[in-house]
């Protein structure tokens, strides 16, 4: 079995691109899968995340497509011959970038299409012609319906992270896409985990596949140290800050289960002074790519995300992963902690376990085949010193106010006594009235009521005008208003003529 890339039967342009990327030694999945794919066999591969699955299917596909390579500008000379399907936008973009680097010194063209972006630039690129198309299922169906993606000459199909595509409900889309492809093709299925559903999918669409398992299914990398702490829901944010400080973590993925929880935690950590970015499904594709780029460039310390980022994202030298929420699906735990400890490096995975996580934790233990030792964590309450300081400050302020009031009381009493003495002296001189004040005869008169005691209220008094006949005395009659036009008078009947009298 080959141990280095130079031992493989790869073309010189591909070997040169791999050498520029710094790859020399084959990983187990690459050493076993690349020779099989070069033979044109179907493959069903299982490997731990971060072990080089992308190169395991990309390099042999590019090698076999080199016989179609040409420099013609005609789109008809560049039909889609290899299709790579992935579950998420970020993973599709990452795989497309890797394929571009591998095909750097070849005339082969590649493109990526995924949702959340305008279709027009993608349509223009597809119409120019591409040999390798990387796509998410939903957006690829949009292009098929728009007739901007023609798949009748596809020779190779790759289903990467196939278990995740089934988890998020892409099985009907996959079936529709595969129905557009030629029957004679090479199909490669790669996944970090195998399940009965995956095996049924492989039995339906793979022809006599070679099963490659470089590690026991659903295991975690041995280079990742896994720790579990007992933390209640209300203390998780404080525990995260405390462990980031104590462990001296420079960068980390922080995983939560919900989009709302992701946004709230990111805002809270930003208020606490951390450089934070949020990554979840409600973010636009442009925002998600900017957040990932800032994290790769070291401009962000903590990337708070949902399981959107749990699959396949290859960001080197991330030292730690924090599971603030235990994932609902035990297999997602394997993918989450696979973001650290990649390519043989060491990593740290810390998970917070609350009282309601017992069932989920038991499923994780069953999946990874080891018992999780849950450690207690003493939370340092940073609010207490500030509260005590505020109480001391309030107490000192109260004492200062009390002392000022005590000092001001004698002076106030003296001023009041002086004013009282002056008033008594002035009233003695003016007969009880303040000196200099003019006399007011109205104020000196005793109170006299305006109405006699037996007077009736206005609404109780009888009306001056009698009410019309037939109406209550308490109902006001209508007020007569002059009319602009006089109403016509009814015509009177003609008077009857007197009868003739007969004289007798």
Secondary structure, 3 states (H helix, E strand, C coil): CCCEHHHCCCCHHHHHHHHHCCCCECCHHHHHHHHHHHCCCCEEEECCCCCCHHHHHHHHHHHHHHHHCCCCCCHHHCCCCEEEEECCHHHHHHHHHHHHHHCCCCCCCEEEECCCCCHHHHHHHHHHCCCEEEEEHHHHHHHHHCCCCCCCCCCEEEEECHHHHHHCCCHHHHHHHHHCCCCCCEEEEEECCCCHHHHHHHHHHCCCCEEEECCCCCCCCCCEEEEEEECCHHHHHHHHHHHHHHCCCCCEEEECCCHHHHHHHHHHHHHCCCCEEEECCCCCHHHHHHHHHHHHCCCCCEEEECHHHCCCCCCCCCCEEEECCCCCCHHHHHHHHCCCCHHHCCEEEEEEECHHHHHHHHHHHHHHCCCCCEEECCCCCCHHHHHHHHHHHHHHHHHHHHHHHHHHHHHHHHHHHHHHHHHHHHHHHHCCCCCCCCCCHHHHCCCCCCCCCCCCCHHHCCCCCCCCCCCCCCCCCCCCCCCCCCCCCCCCCCCCCCCCCCCC
